[in-house]
Amino acid sequence: MPSSVLFTIASLIWGSTFWAITLQLGEVPPAVSVVYRFALASSVLFVLCIGRGYKLQLPWRTQKWVMLQGMATFGLSYICTYQAEEVVVSGLVAVLFALMVFWTPVLGRVFYGTPIAPRTWGAGAVATGGVALLFYHSIGTAWRDVQAGGSGHFLLGVILALVATIASSAGSIVVGKVREQSGNVMLTTAWSMFWGTALVALYVLLTGQRFVLPPTASYTLGLLYLSIFGSVIAFLAYFTLINRIGPQKAVYIGVITPVLSVLLSIKLEHYRPGPVEFLGMVLCLGSVAWALLAPAAKPVQPVTLNNATETQ
């Protein structure tokens, strides 16, 4: 499948999943919903792997990197995302995920020594200013609430969303190590989701939360959409893109997804951004687009789901 099609699929699906997560919030604890989502998604992927005749076992040298990837991408990141969306509009959480465009090269520099283009640093500074404007009024209101003895849940939600973006970027960086060990994207993604699910399930048990059955049809439909489309299809497309063009290019998706998510928040969550918030979004997303115009790093050799070479 051409890379342009994979890019479009992941962008359109993830543009809607931030809102779809709101259908999971309420009677079921957020972490429990994460367990349901990725337990179902990993099960589907394992079944597909069996159907393709893959051996499910991975050597430990591969499994350790897959485990790390899953705990970052499908564990920590999604616990924080679901909990953040309890108090922060889903479209704003999606805008914060655009910062992956900067976290990813920074982490690549830390772990792999990959140089960072000066344009990326400048764009990052502009994006930081855009985020400050985007949350200026909301954070000010939340801070005054804290000073008056309030809970400050909104501030915590913003922090959790930022942690989620960093965890996702870390997971994207680890994909490079996974790729060095195995080119089977479907199998490694299945195991990665399994380990993420195991981490979140352990968190649920240690914190004394209950595994509540899905209470409504909307919850069940949202779960199916998030599991099959938002997890299986979109992540296979995304990880395949990373394998072909590297994480710094694959995060181009971070420009499109927030725009779609904000439009859905305006339509379905009655989010009404003012001029300052719109300016913040323009600065943030514009700087992301500018950063992605930086010269490309050394190309990555493409791999496929079945370990055979494939052209883009």
N, C-alpha and C positions, 0 to 999 in steps of 0.2 A: 504494500500500500504506500503511495507517495507520502513524503513527509508533510506536504501541504495539507493533505487530507487528515493526517493524524493531528496536526496542529489545530485544524478547524474543529474536529470532533472534541478534543480535550477542552478547547476554549468555550464552545457552546455548552457543553455539559457542566463544566465547573462554574460557568457564569450563573447557572441556576441552582447549583447544589448549596450555596451559602444560604439561600432562602429556604430550600428544602429542609435544611437542618432545623429550621424553626418549627417544622411540623413534628419534630422529635422531642421538643422541649415541653415540660409540664409535669405530667404524672410519673414519667419514667426518668430516673436520674440520668444526667447527661452521659456519665461514664458507662452506664449500662447500655444506653443506646449505641455508644461506640462499639461495645462488645458485640451486640446484635449485628451491627452493620458489617464489621469485618470478619466475624465468624461466618456469616452467610457468604460474603464475597470470597473469602479464602476457600470455603468449601466448593463453591462454583468453579474456582480456578483449578483446584485439585482434581475435580471431576473432568474438566476439560483436558488436563494433563494426562490423566489415565486414558481418556478417549483418544488422545494422540499417540499413545504408546510410550510416554516418557516414564523413565524410572524416577520415582519420587525422592529417593535418597540423594542427599548432597554430602560431599565430603566436608569434614569439619572446617577445613581452611576456607571453604566457601560459606558454610553455614554461619560461621561467626560474624562475617560481614553482613550477611542477610539478616541475622538477628539484630545487629546494631541498626541497620537501615530500618527494619520494621519497628523497633522500639522508638526511634526518632520520628519517622514519617507517620506511622499508623497508631502509635501509642501516645507519646507526649504531645505531639502536635494536635491530635484530634481531641484529646481530653481538654486541652486548653481552648481549642476552637469552640467546642460545644458549650463549655462553661462561659466563655466570653459572650456568646450570642444570647445568653440568658438576659444580659443587661445592655448589650451594645447592638445597634441595628446591623443586620447581616451585611448590608452593602458596605458599611464602614469597615467591618472586619475584612471584607474582601479587598478594600483599598489598601489596608495595612499589609495584606499578603503580597501586594505589588513590590514591597520592600525586599522580597526574596531576590529581586534583581541585583540588590547590593549585598545582602548577606551572603549570597552564593559565591561571588568572586572573593569576598573577604575571607570566608572560610576556606576557599580554594587556595588562597595565598597562605593562610595559616598552616594547612595540612599538606599541601602539595607544592608550595612555593610558586604557584602560578602568578605571574605579574598582573597588576591591576592597572588598566589604562587611566591616565589623568582625567579623562572625560568621566569615568565612573565616579571618581571622588567628587568632582564638581556637581555631577547630577545627584549624587547622594546628599550633598549639602542642600541643594534646592528641594529635593524630596522631603528632607527633614523639616524644612520650613513649611512645605505644603501640608504635611501631616499636622504640624503645630496649628496652622490656620484651620484645618478641617475639624480639629477637636477643641479649638480655642474656647468656644462658648460652652460646650458640654463639660469640658474639664473644669472650667471656671465655676460652673454651677455645682458640679460634684464636689469641688474643693470647699466651696462655701457651705455645702451641706455637711461635710466632714467637720468643719470648724464649729458648726452648730450642733454637733453631736450625732450626725447621721452616720450611715453605714459605709459610705464610700464605695459601694458595689461597682459603680460605673468605672472608677479609676482602676479597680482590680480587674475589671473586664478588659480594659485597654491593655494593661500589663500582660494578662493572659494571652491576648491576641498577638502581642509582640513576641512573646515566648513561643507561641505556635509557629510564627513565621520563621524564627531562627531554627527551631527544631526541624521544620520542613526543609529548610536550606541544608541543614546538616545531613538529613536523609538523602537529599539529592547529590551531595558530594560523595557520600558513601557508595552510591550507585556505581561510581567509577571503579571502586575496589571490587564490587560484586561482578562488574562486567569483565574484569581481569580474570576472574575465576570461572565464570560461566556465561555463555551467550544466550542461554534459554531464559528469556524475559518472563514468559508465562510461569515457569516453575519457580524462579526466584521471587517473583511477585507473590505467588501463592504462599510460599514459606515466610516471606516478609510480613504479609498480612497476618499470618498465623502467629508469629512472634509478637506483633503489635497487639493482637487480640489477647494473647496470654498475659502480657504486661498490664493491660487495662483491667482484665478480669482479676488479676492479683490485687490491683489497687482497689477494686470494688470490694473484694473480700476483706482486705485489711482495714478499710474504712467503714465496714459494717453496713454497706448499702445493700438493698434488696434487688433481686432480679425480678422486676415487675413485668407481667405480660403486657404486650401492646394493647392499649385501651380502646383505640378507635380505628376505623377504616382508614382515615387520613394518615394516621401514624404508620399503619402497615404499608399503605401505598408509598408513602415517603421513604420508608425503610427499603422497600424493593427498588425504588428508583436510585437511592443513594448507594445501595449495595451493588446492583447490576451495572447501572450506567455510570454513577459517580465514582465507583471504586474499580470494578472489573474493567470496563471498557475504557474509561478515561485514563486510569493509571497505566494500563497496558500501552495506550497510545503515547502517554507522557514518557514512560521509561524507555520505550522504543526510540523516541526522539532523542532522549539523553544519550542512548547508545550510539545513535547515528551522528549527532551534531554536538554533543557535550551539554552539560548542565547550564553553562552561561548563555547558550543560544536557546535551549528549550524553555527557559523562563520568559521568552517573548510572550508566552501565554499570560504572564502576569500583567500585561498591558490591556488585554481584551477582557479577561474575566471580571475585573472590578467594575468596568463600565457597564457590563450586562447586569451585574449584581446590584449596582446602585439604581439602575432603571427599574429592576424588579422591586427593590425596597421602596422606591417612590410610588410604584403602582400598587403593591400588595401590603406593604407595612406602613403606608401613610407617612413615609419619611419626607420631610420638607426642608431641604437644605437652603440656607440663606446665601447671600452674595459672598460672604467670607468663606463659607464651606465650599461653595462652587469653585472659588479661586484656589482653595487648598487642594481640591481634587485635580484641577487643571495643572497646577504646579507639580503635584506628586506624579500623576500619570504622564505628564509631558516630560518630566525629568527621566522617568523610566524609559520612555521611547528614545530619548536622546542618548541615554547610557547604552542602549542596545545597538546604537549605530557605531559603537566602538569597533575597531578592527578585530576580526575573528581570531581566536586562538588556533593552534595547530589542529587540523581536522582530525576527527575520531573515526576509526575504521568502523563501518556499519556491521551490525549483527542482526540476526533474526530470531524469531521465536523457536525455530527448529534447528538452530546452530548452523544453518547454511547461509552463505553470503547472498546479500540482496542489494540491488541498486536502489537509489532513492527515486 
